[in-house]
Amino acid sequence: METVDQDLSHAHPMFVIDGATVPGALFSVGEAQDTPAQLLNTIVVEAYLLGATNIKVEADEKASGAHVWFGIDGVMLDYMQIPAHLREALLSHVKRMCGLNDARRRIAQISRIDFQQAGGEKIELRVVTLPDGSGGENLRLRLMRTPLLLMA
């Protein structure tokens, strides 16, 4: 999978991938995410609006925070950077939402969350937590779009 070293976390950057213009983050950390639930909501909704199929939350090299990546058309885009305490809170929140054991950090765990978009479309999130080698965890979310069936 190709990785584009383009940081989307600056003030609404725009760049082009394969002829499509892709906007950057609509919110900066702290502006709209007072709780892990709000942060998760912002990340999932923006990933959905940008057409992402994957979300990765990974610790950065210095473990001082984490990068949030969106997978769009096979390209991983660096969407935003979050502080370490928000990474841990976000991981715990996601694990509680899908019934995973929050204390287990040294083995991978798999589950799912049904996320209801305000417009009516249901988004199933496939959730995977993975050990990162330093005692922490990384998070992978796969967005499975389920369109509403029209009644005839």
Secondary structure, 3 states (H helix, E strand, C coil): CEEEEEECCCCCCEEEECCEEEECCCCCCCCCCCCHHHHHHHHHHHHHHHCCCEEEEEECCCCCEEEEEEEECCEEEEEEEEEHHHHHHHHHHHHHHCCCCCCCCCCCEEEEEEEECCCCCEEEEEEEEEECCCCCEEEEEEEEEECCCCCC
